[in-house]
Amino acid sequence: MKILVACEYSGSVRDAFIRQGHDAISCDILPSESDFGPHYQGDVNDILFDGFDAMIAFPPCTHLAVSGARWFAKKQKDYRQQKAIVFFLQLALAPIEKIAIENPIGIISSLWRKPDQIIQPWQFGHGETKATCLWLKGLPELKPTDIVEGRENRIHRMPPSKDRGKLRSKTFQGIANAMATQWCL
């Protein structure tokens, strides 16, 4: 399968698909942190219509997640939130047969539709809690691979730092591996 991993700088999901034998490329405005596979640094719209069989997308959640609800009025006034909604829907409605879009609990559920599934890192071998929504098209729900006890809210409690946003947005490897093995249809 030819797979686009949109809005991914880490390479975690792209590399997991490549290890399963797929032709995968990541795309982000940031450079990739992994040299394992191909990465297009730029606007996803430049390659969105290049004949992909599947797309796994991680659009920025900064203006969509309910965790930032106290700033919604300001984000609406300067159109940041509307632009984020349009971008999310652009990915969701792309002419690609199989699509998964990941984002935290946010306003997309009420503006467009509820997610098909909400997963947690502790279902895939990590001790953290972080409710993660998946909107799916042509793909099955992910099945837990390794349920972990002793869960903690480490991601939510991360202290401020220059890399906080990147650290909070990185896909847990157990989830990336589950996507690559369960969605290699």
C-alpha positions as a printed NumPy array, in Angstrom:
array([[  0.   ,   0.   ,   0.   ],
       [  1.06 ,   3.576,  -0.672],
       [  0.542,   5.439,   2.606],
       [  0.696,   9.131,   3.487],
       [  1.338,   9.953,   7.129],
       [  0.264,  13.579,   7.259],
       [  1.381,  16.087,   9.871],
       [  4.035,  13.791,  11.344],
       [  7.542,  15.026,  12.053],
       [  8.662,  12.157,  14.325],
       [  8.522,   9.378,  11.747],
       [  7.089,   6.942,  14.314],
       [  4.01 ,   5.935,  12.333],
       [  5.684,   6.176,   8.918],
       [  8.555,   3.958,  10.075],
       [  6.142,   1.4  ,  11.577],
       [  4.366,   1.088,   8.211],
       [  7.666,   0.814,   6.341],
       [  8.736,  -1.999,   8.696],
       [  5.529,  -3.802,   7.642],
       [  6.622,  -3.544,   3.997],
       [  4.546,  -0.575,   2.866],
       [  5.508,   2.399,   0.73 ],
       [  4.987,   5.141,   3.325],
       [  5.965,   8.801,   3.383],
       [  5.534,  11.333,   6.147],
       [  4.763,  14.985,   5.564],
       [  5.056,  17.951,   7.904],
       [  6.166,  21.568,   7.835],
       [  8.919,  20.491,  10.26 ],
       [ 11.853,  18.28 ,   9.246],
       [ 11.604,  14.614,  10.202],
       [ 13.339,  13.452,  13.354],
       [ 13.941,  10.04 ,  11.764],
       [ 16.039,   9.313,   8.692],
       [ 14.578,   5.806,   8.341],
       [ 12.051,   6.682,   5.627],
       [ 11.071,   9.401,   3.165],
       [  9.719,  12.694,   4.416],
       [  8.216,  15.608,   2.52 ],
       [  8.851,  18.859,   4.37 ],
       [  6.16 ,  21.256,   3.294],
       [  2.421,  21.69 ,   2.872],
       [  0.514,  18.404,   2.747],
       [ -1.654,  19.893,  -0.015],
       [  1.38 ,  19.636,  -2.303],
       [  1.192,  15.817,  -2.218],
       [ -2.332,  15.032,  -0.943],
       [ -3.575,  14.026,  -4.396],
       [ -0.615,  11.845,  -5.381],
       [ -2.561,   8.575,  -5.474],
       [ -2.294,   7.301,  -1.901],
       [ -4.166,   4.148,  -0.845],
       [ -4.33 ,   5.271,   2.775],
       [ -3.654,   8.328,   4.91 ],
       [ -3.01 ,   8.496,   8.629],
       [ -3.234,  12.157,   9.654],
       [ -2.312,  14.017,  12.817],
       [ -3.521,  17.605,  12.21 ],
       [ -2.451,  20.153,  14.826],
       [ -4.864,  20.22 ,  17.756],
       [ -3.825,  23.579,  19.242],
       [ -7.008,  25.34 ,  18.134],
       [ -9.34 ,  22.326,  18.293],
       [ -8.778,  20.51 ,  21.609],
       [-11.115,  21.172,  24.528],
       [ -8.052,  21.487,  26.75 ],
       [ -7.65 ,  24.951,  25.217],
       [-11.322,  25.941,  25.454],
       [-10.617,  28.999,  27.593],
       [ -8.87 ,  30.551,  24.553],
       [-11.552,  29.623,  21.99 ],
       [-13.108,  33.116,  21.843],
       [ -9.774,  34.711,  20.938],
       [ -8.989,  31.939,  18.451],
       [-12.358,  32.44 ,  16.758],
       [-11.94 ,  36.2  ,  16.604],
       [ -8.65 ,  35.961,  14.688],
       [ -9.852,  32.945,  12.611],
       [ -7.181,  30.497,  13.874],
       [ -9.86 ,  28.056,  14.964],
       [-11.794,  28.27 ,  11.689],
       [ -8.598,  27.641,   9.708],
       [ -7.83 ,  24.591,  11.87 ],
       [-11.356,  23.238,  11.314],
       [-11.087,  23.708,   7.54 ],
       [ -7.702,  21.944,   7.507],
       [ -9.043,  19.008,   9.547],
       [-12.04 ,  18.612,   7.227],
       [ -9.845,  18.948,   4.148],
       [ -7.875,  15.917,   5.343],
       [-11.011,  14.025,   6.378],
       [-12.677,  14.544,   3.01 ],
       [ -9.602,  13.855,   0.86 ],
       [-10.198,  11.45 ,  -2.046],
       [ -8.316,   8.6  ,  -0.392],
       [ -9.978,   5.221,   0.181],
       [ -8.679,   4.603,   3.721],
       [ -8.261,   7.451,   6.186],
       [ -7.579,   7.733,   9.904],
       [ -7.413,  11.127,  11.55 ],
       [ -6.099,  11.427,  15.103],
       [ -6.852,  14.307,  17.468],
       [ -7.668,  14.727,  21.145],
       [-11.189,  15.303,  22.389],
       [-12.231,  18.607,  20.863],
       [-14.728,  20.62 ,  18.904],
       [-14.662,  18.421,  15.788],
       [-17.037,  16.017,  17.573],
       [-19.764,  18.649,  17.713],
       [-18.981,  20.509,  14.47 ],
       [-18.619,  17.51 ,  12.156],
       [-19.201,  14.121,  13.775],
       [-18.21 ,  12.06 ,  16.754],
       [-15.014,   9.987,  16.438],
       [-15.307,   6.341,  15.503],
       [-13.063,   5.34 ,  18.386],
       [-11.314,   6.768,  21.437],
       [ -8.101,   5.001,  22.408],
       [ -5.63 ,   5.334,  25.274],
       [ -1.844,   4.675,  25.334],
       [ -2.357,   2.182,  28.202],
       [ -4.213,  -0.067,  25.736],
       [ -1.039,  -0.369,  23.648],
       [  1.742,  -1.007,  26.161],
       [  2.279,   2.461,  27.693],
       [  1.371,   3.467,  31.246],
       [  0.036,   6.905,  30.312],
       [ -3.495,   8.181,  29.961],
       [ -4.27 ,  10.41 ,  26.973],
       [ -7.702,  10.075,  25.38 ],
       [ -7.119,  10.066,  21.639],
       [ -9.934,  10.219,  19.093],
       [ -9.814,   8.435,  15.752],
       [-12.046,   9.341,  12.835],
       [-11.96 ,   6.405,  10.423],
       [-12.886,   5.876,   6.795],
       [-12.452,   2.388,   5.319],
       [-10.371,   1.213,   8.297],
       [-11.373,  -0.919,  11.302],
       [-11.149,   0.228,  14.892],
       [ -7.806,  -0.521,  16.536],
       [ -7.794,  -3.485,  18.892],
       [ -5.8  ,  -3.107,  22.134],
       [ -2.496,  -4.968,  21.988],
       [ -1.1  ,  -4.71 ,  25.533],
       [ -3.244,  -3.357,  28.375],
       [ -1.087,  -1.803,  31.097],
       [ -2.029,  -1.295,  34.741],
       [ -0.72 ,   1.58 ,  36.887],
       [ -1.793,   4.377,  34.571],
       [ -0.655,   7.973,  35.025],
       [ -1.556,  11.328,  33.515],
       [  2.064,  12.217,  32.668],
       [  1.329,  13.898,  29.323],
       [ -1.206,  16.334,  30.792],
       [  1.158,  17.241,  33.624],
       [  4.239,  17.966,  31.516],
       [  5.933,  21.139,  32.723],
       [  6.336,  24.061,  30.324],
       [  9.353,  23.79 ,  28.025],
       [ 10.353,  24.761,  24.498],
       [  9.72 ,  21.162,  23.352],
       [  6.488,  20.576,  25.297],
       [  4.248,  20.742,  22.228],
       [  6.375,  18.284,  20.282],
       [  6.629,  15.901,  23.232],
       [  2.876,  15.997,  23.853],
       [  2.042,  15.363,  20.198],
       [  4.358,  12.423,  19.524],
       [  2.545,   9.168,  18.808],
       [  3.267,   6.404,  21.299],
       [  5.197,   3.601,  19.588],
       [  2.699,   0.953,  20.698],
       [ -0.101,   2.848,  18.95 ],
       [  2.043,   3.381,  15.828],
       [  2.835,  -0.347,  15.715],
       [ -0.849,  -1.268,  16.152],
       [ -1.806,   1.056,  13.29 ],
       [  0.818,  -0.499,  11.009],
       [ -0.054,  -4.111,  11.805],
       [ -3.839,  -3.765,  12.023],
       [ -4.332,  -1.359,   9.136],
       [ -2.098,  -3.178,   6.649],
       [ -5.141,  -4.437,   4.768]])
